Amino acid sequence: MTAMFPESAAPKKTALPGVALGFAIAGMCLACLWPVGVVLAILAMVKTSKPEYAGRRGLAVASLIAAGVGPFVIGIWAAIAIPNFIRFQARSKQTECRVNLKAIFTAAKARMVEGEPMGSFEALGFQPEPRNRYAYVLVMPDSVIPVGAPFPALDPDVLQAALDRAGVEPGVQGECPDCTLTAACVGNVDNDDTLDVWSISTADRTDASNQPVAAGAPLHHVNDVQE
C-alpha cells in the first residue's frame, strides 16, 4: 500500500513588495512619497511573513531598507538644494538694482546732452517701483530714495558706512555737460549683516581688480550673496 503525502502548496506571488520598493526609491527623490513607501514596506513585510508568500520576502526586506535609508538621502538632497535655492532667490532680487541703475544712467545721459540739471533723482525723473528692496543714492544725504515697505529701513549712517566700505562716492562731479554722474544702490538681499552695494557711472572706470568697467555698466562692489 502506497503512503499518501500531501503536496506542499505552490508559493504565491504578490506585487506588494515590488510596489513598496518602487515607492521607497521614489521617496528618496520626492519626500512626499517617502511615507507611502514606509507604509507599503511594512505591509509587504507582514504579508510575506505568511508561508505562501515567503518567496517575495527578500523584495519586502529590500523595500524596508530603502525606506529606512530615505530620510538620509532626503537630508542630503535638502543640504544641496536649499542653499542653491537661497542663492538663486537672492540673485533674482539683485535684478531690481541693476535695472534701476541702468534707468538712472539712461536718464542722466539724456540730460547731459540737453544740458539740464541732474543733481537729484527728482531732476532725473527717476522713481523706483513700489516695494523697492534697495536704497538708491545720488547725493548723501540730500538725494536718497529709501528702502520701500515692508523691508527693513536702512539709516543714512548705515548707508554711508556701506558706501565707504565699498569705496563708492555717489554724486555729480564737474560742470555739465562734461560732468560725471555716479549713482549707487544699497540693499540687504539675504537678511544678514552684509549689505549689497552696486554703482553705475556715466564715465569709464576700473573695478577693485583694476579691470575696466565701461560707462553705463553696473559695478558690483559688495556681493551680499557671497559674503
Buried (B, 14 or more C-beta within 10 A) or exposed (E): EEEEEEEEEEEEEBEBBBBBBBBBBBBBEEBEBBEBBBEBBBBBBEBBEEEBBEBBBEBBBBBBEBBEBBBEBBEEBEEEEEEEEEEEEBEEBBEBBBEBBBBBBEBBBEBBEEEBEBBBBEBBEBEBEEEBBBBBBBBBEEBBBBBBEEBEEBEEEBBBEBBEEBEBEBBBEEEBEEBBBBBBBBBBBBEEEBBBBBBBBBBEBEEEEEEEBEBBBBBBBBBBBEE
